[in-house]
Amino acid sequence: MLPPSRSVDDLAYRVAAEWDSVAHMQLINGIEAAFDLMLDTGEVLDLSSFQKARDILSARGVNLAP
């Protein structure tokens, strides 16, 4: 778990030590639970940064403030 003061904007899957495959699946699970949706395989594979997560959710009609 990241400390609340840690900015997530620069995190990227498999680039940041904090975002490994386990953290990736935890993030996917959290997104699906929080927004009551199920990401498809392409979206799971494409979700490589927090900006990309925002883009995927935006395409599904979820409005997130940056």
Biopython code that builds the backbone (N, CA, C, O; Angstrom):
import numpy as np
from Bio.PDB.StructureBuilder import StructureBuilder

atoms = [
    (1, "MET", "N", (0.837, -1.177, 0.000)),
    (1, "MET", "CA", (0.000, 0.000, 0.000)),
    (1, "MET", "C", (0.882, 1.241, 0.000)),
    (1, "MET", "O", (1.895, 1.308, 0.697)),
    (2, "LEU", "N", (0.477, 2.209, -0.791)),
    (2, "LEU", "CA", (1.230, 3.451, -0.880)),
    (2, "LEU", "C", (0.800, 4.402, 0.229)),
    (2, "LEU", "O", (-0.369, 4.417, 0.615)),
    (3, "PRO", "N", (1.733, 5.193, 0.741)),
    (3, "PRO", "CA", (1.344, 6.209, 1.721)),
    (3, "PRO", "C", (0.487, 7.275, 1.041)),
    (3, "PRO", "O", (0.670, 7.544, -0.146)),
    (4, "PRO", "N", (-0.441, 7.882, 1.774)),
    (4, "PRO", "CA", (-1.338, 8.886, 1.185)),
    (4, "PRO", "C", (-0.598, 10.054, 0.528)),
    (4, "PRO", "O", (-1.124, 10.675, -0.396)),
    (5, "SER", "N", (0.590, 10.353, 0.983)),
    (5, "SER", "CA", (1.334, 11.479, 0.422)),
    (5, "SER", "C", (2.008, 11.144, -0.914)),
    (5, "SER", "O", (2.495, 12.049, -1.592)),
    (6, "ARG", "N", (2.047, 9.871, -1.303)),
    (6, "ARG", "CA", (2.719, 9.429, -2.526)),
    (6, "ARG", "C", (1.881, 9.773, -3.744)),
    (6, "ARG", "O", (0.740, 9.326, -3.855)),
    (7, "SER", "N", (2.426, 10.554, -4.653)),
    (7, "SER", "CA", (1.743, 10.867, -5.904)),
    (7, "SER", "C", (1.706, 9.613, -6.770)),
    (7, "SER", "O", (2.689, 8.876, -6.852)),
    (8, "VAL", "N", (0.572, 9.377, -7.409)),
    (8, "VAL", "CA", (0.436, 8.201, -8.266)),
    (8, "VAL", "C", (0.580, 8.538, -9.744)),
    (8, "VAL", "O", (0.635, 7.637, -10.582)),
    (9, "ASP", "N", (0.640, 9.808, -10.069)),
    (9, "ASP", "CA", (0.666, 10.213, -11.474)),
    (9, "ASP", "C", (1.871, 9.691, -12.241)),
    (9, "ASP", "O", (1.801, 9.522, -13.458)),
    (10, "ASP", "N", (2.966, 9.436, -11.556)),
    (10, "ASP", "CA", (4.173, 8.962, -12.246)),
    (10, "ASP", "C", (4.363, 7.450, -12.155)),
    (10, "ASP", "O", (5.344, 6.923, -12.679)),
    (11, "LEU", "N", (3.447, 6.752, -11.505)),
    (11, "LEU", "CA", (3.569, 5.300, -11.412)),
    (11, "LEU", "C", (3.212, 4.649, -12.741)),
    (11, "LEU", "O", (2.322, 5.111, -13.455)),
    (12, "ALA", "N", (3.912, 3.582, -13.059)),
    (12, "ALA", "CA", (3.612, 2.823, -14.273)),
    (12, "ALA", "C", (3.836, 1.352, -13.979)),
    (12, "ALA", "O", (4.753, 0.978, -13.249)),
    (13, "TYR", "N", (2.986, 0.531, -14.559)),
    (13, "TYR", "CA", (3.062, -0.915, -14.355)),
    (13, "TYR", "C", (4.423, -1.456, -14.791)),
    (13, "TYR", "O", (4.899, -1.172, -15.890)),
    (14, "ARG", "N", (5.022, -2.224, -13.926)),
    (14, "ARG", "CA", (6.326, -2.877, -14.123)),
    (14, "ARG", "C", (7.499, -1.911, -14.227)),
    (14, "ARG", "O", (8.626, -2.338, -14.480)),
    (15, "VAL", "N", (7.254, -0.618, -14.037)),
    (15, "VAL", "CA", (8.331, 0.363, -14.022)),
    (15, "VAL", "C", (8.590, 0.780, -12.579)),
    (15, "VAL", "O", (9.736, 0.833, -12.132)),
    (16, "ALA", "N", (7.525, 1.071, -11.867)),
    (16, "ALA", "CA", (7.639, 1.449, -10.457)),
    (16, "ALA", "C", (7.682, 0.187, -9.607)),
    (16, "ALA", "O", (6.922, -0.753, -9.843)),
    (17, "ALA", "N", (8.557, 0.166, -8.637)),
    (17, "ALA", "CA", (8.680, -1.002, -7.756)),
    (17, "ALA", "C", (7.369, -1.300, -7.041)),
    (17, "ALA", "O", (7.093, -2.449, -6.696)),
    (18, "GLU", "N", (6.564, -0.269, -6.817)),
    (18, "GLU", "CA", (5.305, -0.456, -6.100)),
    (18, "GLU", "C", (4.205, -1.079, -6.964)),
    (18, "GLU", "O", (3.173, -1.492, -6.434)),
    (19, "TRP", "N", (4.402, -1.155, -8.270)),
    (19, "TRP", "CA", (3.347, -1.640, -9.164)),
    (19, "TRP", "C", (3.829, -2.890, -9.910)),
    (19, "TRP", "O", (4.243, -2.831, -11.068)),
    (20, "ASP", "N", (3.761, -4.003, -9.211)),
    (20, "ASP", "CA", (4.118, -5.283, -9.817)),
    (20, "ASP", "C", (2.833, -6.009, -10.230)),
    (20, "ASP", "O", (1.751, -5.423, -10.187)),
    (21, "SER", "N", (2.945, -7.265, -10.626)),
    (21, "SER", "CA", (1.764, -7.982, -11.118)),
    (21, "SER", "C", (0.708, -8.181, -10.034)),
    (21, "SER", "O", (-0.487, -8.153, -10.330)),
    (22, "VAL", "N", (1.122, -8.378, -8.803)),
    (22, "VAL", "CA", (0.153, -8.528, -7.707)),
    (22, "VAL", "C", (-0.572, -7.207, -7.473)),
    (22, "VAL", "O", (-1.796, -7.187, -7.343)),
    (23, "ALA", "N", (0.166, -6.116, -7.418)),
    (23, "ALA", "CA", (-0.445, -4.801, -7.237)),
    (23, "ALA", "C", (-1.361, -4.478, -8.422)),
    (23, "ALA", "O", (-2.396, -3.836, -8.247)),
    (24, "HIS", "N", (-0.988, -4.915, -9.612)),
    (24, "HIS", "CA", (-1.814, -4.676, -10.797)),
    (24, "HIS", "C", (-3.176, -5.341, -10.635)),
    (24, "HIS", "O", (-4.204, -4.715, -10.893)),
    (25, "MET", "N", (-3.195, -6.590, -10.216)),
    (25, "MET", "CA", (-4.464, -7.299, -10.054)),
    (25, "MET", "C", (-5.273, -6.722, -8.895)),
    (25, "MET", "O", (-6.503, -6.712, -8.947)),
    (26, "GLN", "N", (-4.601, -6.245, -7.853)),
    (26, "GLN", "CA", (-5.315, -5.584, -6.754)),
    (26, "GLN", "C", (-5.962, -4.292, -7.255)),
    (26, "GLN", "O", (-7.088, -3.970, -6.876)),
    (27, "LEU", "N", (-5.259, -3.565, -8.095)),
    (27, "LEU", "CA", (-5.801, -2.341, -8.674)),
    (27, "LEU", "C", (-7.005, -2.652, -9.560)),
    (27, "LEU", "O", (-8.027, -1.971, -9.475)),
    (28, "ILE", "N", (-6.896, -3.663, -10.400)),
    (28, "ILE", "CA", (-8.004, -4.066, -11.264)),
    (28, "ILE", "C", (-9.220, -4.423, -10.413)),
    (28, "ILE", "O", (-10.333, -3.975, -10.688)),
    (29, "ASN", "N", (-8.999, -5.230, -9.382)),
    (29, "ASN", "CA", (-10.085, -5.631, -8.489)),
    (29, "ASN", "C", (-10.718, -4.408, -7.822)),
    (29, "ASN", "O", (-11.941, -4.316, -7.719)),
    (30, "GLY", "N", (-9.892, -3.484, -7.375)),
    (30, "GLY", "CA", (-10.396, -2.280, -6.734)),
    (30, "GLY", "C", (-11.207, -1.418, -7.675)),
    (30, "GLY", "O", (-12.254, -0.897, -7.292)),
    (31, "ILE", "N", (-10.739, -1.260, -8.901)),
    (31, "ILE", "CA", (-11.469, -0.473, -9.905)),
    (31, "ILE", "C", (-12.813, -1.128, -10.201)),
    (31, "ILE", "O", (-13.844, -0.457, -10.239)),
    (32, "GLU", "N", (-12.794, -2.439, -10.409)),
    (32, "GLU", "CA", (-14.036, -3.138, -10.724)),
    (32, "GLU", "C", (-15.045, -3.033, -9.580)),
    (32, "GLU", "O", (-16.238, -2.846, -9.819)),
    (33, "ALA", "N", (-14.571, -3.151, -8.349)),
    (33, "ALA", "CA", (-15.468, -3.066, -7.193)),
    (33, "ALA", "C", (-15.979, -1.636, -6.992)),
    (33, "ALA", "O", (-17.165, -1.430, -6.735)),
    (34, "ALA", "N", (-15.091, -0.659, -7.107)),
    (34, "ALA", "CA", (-15.466, 0.731, -6.853)),
    (34, "ALA", "C", (-16.455, 1.264, -7.879)),
    (34, "ALA", "O", (-17.320, 2.073, -7.542)),
    (35, "PHE", "N", (-16.339, 0.824, -9.119)),
    (35, "PHE", "CA", (-17.177, 1.370, -10.179)),
    (35, "PHE", "C", (-18.206, 0.368, -10.697)),
    (35, "PHE", "O", (-18.889, 0.628, -11.688)),
    (36, "ASP", "N", (-18.313, -0.780, -10.023)),
    (36, "ASP", "CA", (-19.293, -1.811, -10.366)),
    (36, "ASP", "C", (-19.265, -2.145, -11.851)),
    (36, "ASP", "O", (-20.283, -2.078, -12.540)),
    (37, "LEU", "N", (-18.077, -2.507, -12.330)),
    (37, "LEU", "CA", (-17.914, -2.905, -13.719)),
    (37, "LEU", "C", (-16.880, -4.013, -13.797)),
    (37, "LEU", "O", (-16.198, -4.319, -12.819)),
    (38, "MET", "N", (-16.776, -4.607, -14.977)),
    (38, "MET", "CA", (-15.785, -5.647, -15.199)),
    (38, "MET", "C", (-14.955, -5.253, -16.408)),
    (38, "MET", "O", (-15.477, -5.123, -17.516)),
    (39, "LEU", "N", (-13.668, -5.066, -16.192)),
    (39, "LEU", "CA", (-12.768, -4.716, -17.292)),
    (39, "LEU", "C", (-12.543, -5.940, -18.157)),
    (39, "LEU", "O", (-12.433, -7.058, -17.654)),
    (40, "ASP", "N", (-12.474, -5.721, -19.463)),
    (40, "ASP", "CA", (-12.190, -6.855, -20.344)),
    (40, "ASP", "C", (-10.679, -7.085, -20.406)),
    (40, "ASP", "O", (-9.898, -6.261, -19.931)),
    (41, "THR", "N", (-10.287, -8.182, -20.978)),
    (41, "THR", "CA", (-8.881, -8.573, -21.006)),
    (41, "THR", "C", (-8.002, -7.502, -21.640)),
    (41, "THR", "O", (-6.915, -7.218, -21.137)),
    (42, "GLY", "N", (-8.454, -6.912, -22.725)),
    (42, "GLY", "CA", (-7.679, -5.862, -23.389)),
    (42, "GLY", "C", (-7.458, -4.663, -22.490)),
    (42, "GLY", "O", (-6.371, -4.086, -22.468)),
    (43, "GLU", "N", (-8.500, -4.284, -21.742)),
    (43, "GLU", "CA", (-8.373, -3.149, -20.826)),
    (43, "GLU", "C", (-7.401, -3.471, -19.691)),
    (43, "GLU", "O", (-6.599, -2.624, -19.298)),
    (44, "VAL", "N", (-7.472, -4.691, -19.167)),
    (44, "VAL", "CA", (-6.561, -5.102, -18.095)),
    (44, "VAL", "C", (-5.122, -5.039, -18.583)),
    (44, "VAL", "O", (-4.243, -4.556, -17.868)),
    (45, "LEU", "N", (-4.879, -5.517, -19.780)),
    (45, "LEU", "CA", (-3.524, -5.511, -20.332)),
    (45, "LEU", "C", (-3.065, -4.101, -20.689)),
    (45, "LEU", "O", (-1.878, -3.789, -20.594)),
    (46, "ASP", "N", (-3.996, -3.257, -21.095)),
    (46, "ASP", "CA", (-3.668, -1.899, -21.515)),
    (46, "ASP", "C", (-3.490, -0.939, -20.345)),
    (46, "ASP", "O", (-2.888, 0.123, -20.503)),
    (47, "LEU", "N", (-4.003, -1.298, -19.183)),
    (47, "LEU", "CA", (-3.951, -0.421, -18.020)),
    (47, "LEU", "C", (-2.525, -0.412, -17.467)),
    (47, "LEU", "O", (-2.158, -1.251, -16.645)),
    (48, "SER", "N", (-1.745, 0.535, -17.925)),
    (48, "SER", "CA", (-0.315, 0.562, -17.593)),
    (48, "SER", "C", (0.114, 1.804, -16.823)),
    (48, "SER", "O", (1.283, 1.953, -16.469)),
    (49, "SER", "N", (-0.841, 2.690, -16.569)),
    (49, "SER", "CA", (-0.543, 3.898, -15.796)),
    (49, "SER", "C", (-1.864, 4.403, -15.218)),
    (49, "SER", "O", (-2.939, 3.963, -15.624)),
    (50, "PHE", "N", (-1.771, 5.320, -14.277)),
    (50, "PHE", "CA", (-2.992, 5.871, -13.721)),
    (50, "PHE", "C", (-3.723, 6.720, -14.751)),
    (50, "PHE", "O", (-4.953, 6.775, -14.744)),
    (51, "GLN", "N", (-2.988, 7.381, -15.634)),
    (51, "GLN", "CA", (-3.650, 8.130, -16.703)),
    (51, "GLN", "C", (-4.400, 7.185, -17.629)),
    (51, "GLN", "O", (-5.507, 7.496, -18.068)),
    (52, "LYS", "N", (-3.814, 6.045, -17.926)),
    (52, "LYS", "CA", (-4.485, 5.067, -18.786)),
    (52, "LYS", "C", (-5.738, 4.535, -18.098)),
    (52, "LYS", "O", (-6.745, 4.290, -18.762)),
    (53, "ALA", "N", (-5.693, 4.352, -16.777)),
    (53, "ALA", "CA", (-6.876, 3.920, -16.031)),
    (53, "ALA", "C", (-7.977, 4.975, -16.154)),
    (53, "ALA", "O", (-9.144, 4.643, -16.363)),
    (54, "ARG", "N", (-7.597, 6.242, -16.024)),
    (54, "ARG", "CA", (-8.573, 7.329, -16.199)),
    (54, "ARG", "C", (-9.178, 7.282, -17.601)),
    (54, "ARG", "O", (-10.386, 7.455, -17.764)),
    (55, "ASP", "N", (-8.342, 7.051, -18.610)),
    (55, "ASP", "CA", (-8.824, 7.001, -19.997)),
    (55, "ASP", "C", (-9.813, 5.847, -20.201)),
    (55, "ASP", "O", (-10.854, 6.011, -20.837)),
    (56, "ILE", "N", (-9.470, 4.685, -19.653)),
    (56, "ILE", "CA", (-10.334, 3.505, -19.787)),
    (56, "ILE", "C", (-11.670, 3.765, -19.100)),
    (56, "ILE", "O", (-12.729, 3.473, -19.657)),
    (57, "LEU", "N", (-11.618, 4.313, -17.892)),
    (57, "LEU", "CA", (-12.856, 4.588, -17.167)),
    (57, "LEU", "C", (-13.670, 5.678, -17.856)),
    (57, "LEU", "O", (-14.897, 5.601, -17.906)),
    (58, "SER", "N", (-12.996, 6.681, -18.381)),
    (58, "SER", "CA", (-13.691, 7.748, -19.099)),
    (58, "SER", "C", (-14.421, 7.189, -20.318)),
    (58, "SER", "O", (-15.550, 7.588, -20.601)),
    (59, "ALA", "N", (-13.782, 6.267, -21.041)),
    (59, "ALA", "CA", (-14.399, 5.652, -22.207)),
    (59, "ALA", "C", (-15.640, 4.849, -21.816)),
    (59, "ALA", "O", (-16.519, 4.615, -22.646)),
    (60, "ARG", "N", (-15.708, 4.431, -20.561)),
    (60, "ARG", "CA", (-16.867, 3.692, -20.062)),
    (60, "ARG", "C", (-17.888, 4.619, -19.408)),
    (60, "ARG", "O", (-18.873, 4.153, -18.833)),
    (61, "GLY", "N", (-17.658, 5.920, -19.493)),
    (61, "GLY", "CA", (-18.611, 6.876, -18.963)),
    (61, "GLY", "C", (-18.404, 7.282, -17.516)),
    (61, "GLY", "O", (-19.252, 7.957, -16.933)),
    (62, "VAL", "N", (-17.290, 6.880, -16.934)),
    (62, "VAL", "CA", (-16.972, 7.259, -15.550)),
    (62, "VAL", "C", (-16.200, 8.559, -15.596)),
    (62, "VAL", "O", (-15.154, 8.638, -16.241)),
    (63, "ASN", "N", (-16.701, 9.582, -14.918)),
    (63, "ASN", "CA", (-16.059, 10.886, -14.905)),
    (63, "ASN", "C", (-15.195, 11.016, -13.653)),
    (63, "ASN", "O", (-15.716, 11.012, -12.538)),
    (64, "LEU", "N", (-13.891, 11.130, -13.829)),
    (64, "LEU", "CA", (-12.952, 11.276, -12.719)),
    (64, "LEU", "C", (-12.254, 12.612, -12.801)),
    (64, "LEU", "O", (-11.820, 13.036, -13.872)),
    (65, "ALA", "N", (-12.148, 13.266, -11.673)),
    (65, "ALA", "CA", (-11.388, 14.512, -11.629)),
    (65, "ALA", "C", (-9.901, 14.164, -11.612)),
    (65, "ALA", "O", (-9.500, 13.226, -10.923)),
    (66, "PRO", "N", (-9.075, 14.903, -12.357)),
    (66, "PRO", "CA", (-7.630, 14.590, -12.379)),
    (66, "PRO", "C", (-6.948, 14.880, -11.055)),
    (66, "PRO", "O", (-5.743, 14.668, -10.922)),
]
sb = StructureBuilder()
sb.init_structure("model")
sb.init_model(0)
sb.init_chain("A")
sb.init_seg("    ")
for serial, (resi, resn, name, xyz) in enumerate(atoms, 1):
    if name == "N":
        sb.init_residue(resn, " ", resi, " ")
    sb.init_atom(name, np.array(xyz, "f"), 0.0, 1.0, " ", f" {name:<3s}", serial, name[0])
structure = sb.get_structure()
